[in-house]
Structures are given as structure tokens and as C-alpha cells.
Amino acid sequence: MWAYRLLLHLYPAPLRDAHGDELVALLRHDLAQASGPRRVWIVLAAIVDAVKNAFLAHVEMTGHDVADTWRTARRSPGYAWGVVLVTALGVGAATASFSLADHVLVRPLPFAEPDRLVKLWQDQSSRGYSRMELSPANYDDWKRQSRSFTSMASFSTQSVNVITASGPQRLSGAVVNASLFDTLGVGAAMGRTLLADDDRDAATPVAVLSDHLWRASFGASPDVLGTTLSLSGTAYVVVGVMPPGFEYPTRTVDLWMPLRVTPADYADRTNVYLQVVARLAPGVTIEQARADLGAVAAGLARAYPKENDRTGATVIWLRDEVTRQSRTMLLALVGASAAVLLIACANLASLLLARAVARQRELAVRLAMGARPRRLARQVLTESVTLSTFGGAAGAALAIWIVPVAAALVPTTLPIAEAPAADLRMLGLALLAAIGTGVGFGLVPAWRVARTPTGGELRHGARVFGARSTERLRGLFVAGEVAVAMVLLVTVGLFLKALWQVRDIEPGFEPAGVLTVRTTLPLPKYETVASREQFYRRVMDDIRALPGVERVAYTSFLPMVMGGGIWPVLDGRTTVPEDARFASVRFVTPGYFEAMRIPQVRGRDVADTDRQDTQAVAVVSRSFADLYWPNEDPLGRSFTIALQPRVVVGVVGDVKVRGLERVSEPQVYMPATQMRDGGLVFYVPQDLVVRVATAPATLVPAVRAAVQKADPEQPMSDVRLMTDVVDRQTASRSTQVSALLAFAGVAVVLAFLGIHSLLAYVVAARTQEIGVRMALGATRTGVLALVWKRSAQLTLAGAVVGLGAAWAASRSFQALLAGISAADVTTYGVAAALAVSIGFAGSLVPAWRAMRVDPVAAMRDE
Amino acid sequence: MATVTTDDPTPETLLPLPPATLHILLAVADVDRHGYAIIQEVAARTGGEVRLSAGTLYRSIQRMVELDLIEETDQRPAAGDDDERRRYYRITPFGRDVACAEVERLQSLVNLARTCGLAPRRV
């Protein structure tokens, strides 16, 4: 029978308390009247009966309580909306940023055993590059000599032109070792991946398509296998299609081709262009791999002191291929959303406490009328859980909406989808957080109700639990909310200032009014300088004739789009330290500086008269001239770069080649006409720059027509305004500031609500006290002072704590502040002023109500 | 001023009644009964066709008390017939209204069925 009593615990407590004994007595009675196997049957039936009815009783009771909650919510919609809104904001903000951070920082990469995948780089920290690509010869030596990896693969990106039904198109491809697919542990969805034999020079060129290219350009036809594609003039046989979601090495990769290394590439160990991914051998730690590769690199540095001097090895997890900036930005966001969640929870707790105090009379009456304490407790709990579940659902919807907006924070260096989809785990998290909040903060009032002794409390004015202690607790919560809001305000203030600071950085050129497009010329079709000359001239002549066009020019790469292309400077001043002797190299056509409005400081531009058979010349940036020939005339001086001696014929302003926030090497510009046939093909001018007086975007069709006319097979890609290129520099900062602003806004609203509701509650609870004071001669100003004093106490306490916390927090992201001090006085001042304003605004209505208290009416109520 | 109870329901808002609820109302309509007596009464009235399980009975009773359909009574039978642990229930005026409303609902349903030729004619 004790087992049956235990089983009865499945029932809701009120039912068990009321009828448990009778249920036991009934079973006992039935058993006494039966014998033999019939008794077993009765016991089994009783068990089934108890389980079934306990479940139904819970469902009924909860349904009843939810309906009751709905009725209560309709009677006091302010409270219900408050709980739902506060929960939604907290849960929504937290869920969105947590899932974003989880997507970028935590979730495993979509490869087999991703925790064994590492990225390998050459380490030339002494020159400021800890992550440099490898030369083919160094890669081969690393692969042969290292012992820590089961497989290793190198690759490089290489885009190709293809003629499709809709005209010429530019595809972004990757040339890779066949071992790349084994290293990542991903096979083809259809056909095969690359084989080791495909790497050989004599093999038929083959290509593996990405899922999206296969769908977009081949209508997902299985017949694509075995067909031939003309890629930049070379015939490739399609041998496979990769599964959807395989996006390596870049998110936009369309196809993979075998990596072929020419003997000339092998010969030059400074010709670095290979990225390397490797899989750690089982049981090998990343530290062991670092030591292993470090030793290999040291050996190579001794063997090839000229090329490999001070060149070490960097081994990082593939997962960690996120810049420190992206990581800190995401963590700052997570911190901000955690702060919002914290404020939301404090606000909820405060709301529920106030609710409990407000309802105590009602609950006492119901107790006195025979309601059971545990039944009431359950009802109170159901109410808070129901409301916060609604809030949680709204929060989940909010999160689903926020996540794509914040997706700009996902770094492009990771082989993962750009925007994390709103998935079930995220929704589960939101729901858990919501119900947890409801249970957590509903439990205290519910527990206090359950402990309330019945009877007696109906006496007028009696309190079931202490209003004063509740008020103190709520005061603590509210001060906490102000403090956290302060931290957010300071943070967003600092980031906003940093954003402005970065936007104010001069790029060194005038981006407004410049349209740019890319026409990457295929080889060997355009191997000779003369053939390219002809193409450039046709395109530029046609565009120059268009109305509104002021200047047209070609360059190897736009600034900020490609930061690399760095060469050592030889024969320069020996006083310049070797580590500083690097410059970024670009080949341009005449008029590039004017098109970009890069100021010409001295000498001349490159010119059509600079030919193969004339003196090799260069235009250098001011910092280049200042470095090698300080206080001297740089014109006419010579130096060697990119395998050729050059004479300086002009000096131009410096440009932020590597981006607004990075240090750029000095720049060297050389005439496109003085390239060698088939040489330095990486630098073949491909970016067309058009400066126009009218709206640049309207020119695109005409530019496309000009390119088509010059070469009908030549695609045009990367159409963009130079202003967009510069704006992209601050895109992730802008997104982050917007996100932080939203969080800070929510925090301010919540803190305002917190102060307002607490003071409104205090004024309502003390109406009689205020009435007495006024009857005893207190003036309205005195009453006002009383309310404001309380408001000021809460705000100041919160603000002081918040300032300290903000300072501690902002020091952790000092590196992101673009030179703004983490202790920036203006920002802290504005934040403090805002906090005081929140306190003042929150106290306005309660203060007004307090002043209007009628002493006579207040005392009559008593 | 806080409201003491939830909005008072009308009999119609509770219809249709679960069969167990109607049977219990009928069993306590004329005389106060305890739980076991209700089970026996229902079985007797239906010729053994409806046998309320203990769980169904007390779950229903709990809800019916909350809805004010029945109430516990302090009046107990003569000392000899009584078991102290037993609770006795009686129908409330509201419970009576609800039972009447339900019977009316069933009646009109039967009438409707009859006009469609789906119910046996009264003999």
C-alpha cells in the first residue's frame, strides 16, 4: 500500500492532499473483497488509473490556471504586457547574439573530425607578418619533413572566365592539391573529387563543381559529368560535383581545379602564394605540431638563408581563422546581450515581486474562503510561467528577425555559411530561458503564498509579507539595472567614437564619383603586353567618350580590395633596415592618379611614352621617397623592385592600401606598358577605374557594352562604387555599433521602466504616509523632494557602480577602440548624464501623482 | 480593489459536461454521498455499465468542487453508518443548474436525432 501512496505523488498536490486517503481506502476495500489472481488485476488497474488520471488532472489544472492568467492579464494588461515585453527583449537579444557567437566561435566546422584540422602559415613576425603564404618549394619541404600530420594540402584562389548562355561570366575558382578533399574529409556528392594524377602537367585538365554552380548554371543535371568547360580558354572536363555547404577555401568558390606548379615557381622560394591546411595525426597536439614544423622551418632557414631567413611556422586551428577583431567584437556583443538579459531578469523579478505584494489581499481572501495554499501557489507559478513563455516565444521571433541583420559580423575568413539559420537549438534555448525566468521569479512569490497561514490576514491593512523589504530588494534591482545600462551606454559611446574616428581617416584618394569594374584578362590569350594594350585602349577610349566621364584608368588591384602584392626593395638606401624594405607594387595606365584623385606631389604620371625600349620608370608614394631619400630630391633616383631596376619619375600621395585601420607599406606604381610578356601575371591590370561627374552607377550598362565590344568573350565582374569599397572598411564596426546601440536602447528603456514602476509602487504604497505628512504641514515641494530623493539615490548608486564596471569592461576591448581612450571623459560624462536623465524621467509621473495626493482622501481611505 | 474570485462562469460555459461529471451530479442530486457511495450509485443506476475508477472519480470531484458544482458537507449520517475519514458531497444550486442545462442539451440532441429518424421512437 505504501507503493500506491508513493504513486499518488503523481497527482497534483491539492488533489492528493484532499483525496489521497480515500483513494487508498478504496483500493484497500477493493482488495479486501477480492482474492487470488483478481487481486493482481485490481492492483494493475489501480496503477494505470493513477497514472492516467494524474496526467489528466495536471492538464486540466494547468488549463484552468492558464485561462485564469488570461483573465487576470485582461484585468491588469500593464503588468502582463510588462512581463511579456521584458522577457521578449531579454531572451530575444541574448538568443540572437548567443547563436551568432556560437555559429562563429563554437560550432564545429562542416568537415570530418574538424578538431584535428589546422592552418599552416609562414611566420615572418620580424617583418610584421605572422601569417604568410608559402612558396611551392617550402610547402614541399614542410610536407616531406614534418611528422605531425596525416595529410596536408595547399591551394590558391584563381578566378576563371567562362562563356555561358547568358554571356561571358567570371567564376571564382580554387586551384588545389588533390589531397585537399582527403584532408578535409569531404567527398564528392556526384562523380569524384580530384586525384593525385590530375596534378600532373600531362593530365587532362579536370574540374569539380560546387553545388550552387551546378544548380545555377547546369540546372542540377546529372549529365554534367564528362562535359567539357572552356575556362579562360582552356578545356576542362567536369569530373564531380561537391555536396551543398562545402565552401572551402572561400564562401563564394564555384569550382576546384588541380594546382599545377611550374618549374619556375619551384625555383623561387620568395614567391609565396600557397595557403596550407593540414590534418593533425591522431594523438598529436597542436603544440607538438608547432615544435615539429618550427624545427623544419629552422632547418630550411639554415639551408636557404637568403630566402628563408627568420622564417618560422605558424600553426593555428582552422576554427580559429577568425581575426582577433572579429572575436572581440562578437564577445563584446555577447557581453552586451548578457547585460540586457540581466537587466530584463532584474526587471522581471521586480515586476513579479510588486505583483506578489499587490495581490496579497486577493490571495488572503481566497485562502480565507477555503482555497488551499499549494493550489494558489501553483496558480501564481502558472501565471508567471505562462506570461514568460509568451515573452519567450516573442523573444524567439525577435531573435529570428535579428540574426540575419547581425550576420555582417560573421567573418569572411571562415568556411561557414554567412548567416546562421534560426535552428531548433536556438528556439529551445529561448524557451528554456523564458520558462527558467518564469519559474525562477515566480517561485519566490508562489512559495511565500504557499507558506501563508490561513485566516486572520483579512484584517484591514495586514500584510502577508513585508512591503518594505520587498521595496528594498526592488531598489537593489533597479540600481543594478541603472549600473548595467551605464556599462552599455559607455560601451556604445566608445565604439561610436571609434567608428567616427575610423571614418575620419583619410584613405589617400577621393572615393566619391568613382565606378570600378574588374575585367580579369585570361592567359595565354592576353599574355603579351601588346594584346592587353589593345584591349585597354579600346575599352578606355569608348568609356572616355561617354557623357560625364572625366578620367579612366586601369590598375592591378584597387586599394583596400587587395592589400598584398608586396615586394622587397633592393639597391635602396642601406640605412633603411632590411625589415622595412618592402613596398606594395601596382601596374597602372596613365591617368590612374587623377581618376582616383591621388595627389601628384612631384614629377609626372606614368605615360604612354614609357615603353619596353625606354627607361624603366616608377612613380612612388611620398612615404617611399621620404624613407629612401629623406631631404633629397627623389626624382631620377633608382632602385630595384619586382625583378627590375627603375628610375623615379614622380611622387604621389600615400594611399591606405591595406585598409583604413591597418599600416600600409609605401607604394610603387609602374607603367602597365613596361611589364614583360608573360611576366608577373598576378599584377596584370584588371581593375578599371572610372571617375564621372554624374551618378557613377548609371554608367554600368555603357561600361559593360564597351567591354563587350572590345572582346565579346571577356566577362566583367565586381561592379562597385569606390565609396562602397571604403564603406566596407567600417561595415562590421557599423553593424556592431548598431547592435550595441539597440542593446543600449533596450537597456535604457528597461531601466526607465524599472525606476518608474518602483517609484509608482512606492508612491501608491505610501499614499497614506504622504497624506499624513501633508496634513502635518509638508509642502508639495517637500513631497516632490521625497520622491526625487529616492530616484536620485537609486540612479546615483547605479551610476557610480556602472561607471566603475564600464571602465573595467572597456579596458578589455581597448584594442578595438581605434585609439580612443577606454577612459574617455566625454563618453563617461554623457553616459552619466543620460543615466541621471533616465532617473529623472522615470520619476516624473510618480512625483506628479505624489504631489496630487489629497491628505483628507488618503486618511479617509485608511 | 482586487477581485476575490475569477469571473463567475454561467452554466452554459461549462457544457458539454464530461460523462463522469454528469453521472456524479446525478448521484448526489437527491442525497449527499461519499466517494465510494457515488461509484456504487452510478454503477447501480446504469446497470453496471458505467464504473467510475477511483482516479476518475476524485479527479472529477476535485474539479467540480473548484467549479462550485458540488461542495463538501459537514452533515454526516448516523454515527453507526459513518466512517470518519469519508468526505460527503452535495450538489450546489449552481451544480443543479448546470446538470439541468446539460440534460436539456442532451434532450434537444435526442429530439434532433429523432427528427432525422436516427433514434428509436418512444415506446
Interface residues (C-beta under 8 A of the other chain):
Chain A: P14 L15 A18 H19 D21 E22 L23 A25 L26 L27 H29 A45 A46 D49 A50 K52 N53 A54 L56 A57 E60 H64 D68 R71 R75 A358 R359 R361 E362 V365 R366 M369
Chain B: A2 T3 V4 T5 T6 D7 H34 G35 Y36 I39 S53 A54 G55 T56 Y58 R59 I61 Q62 R63 E66 D83 R85 R86 R87
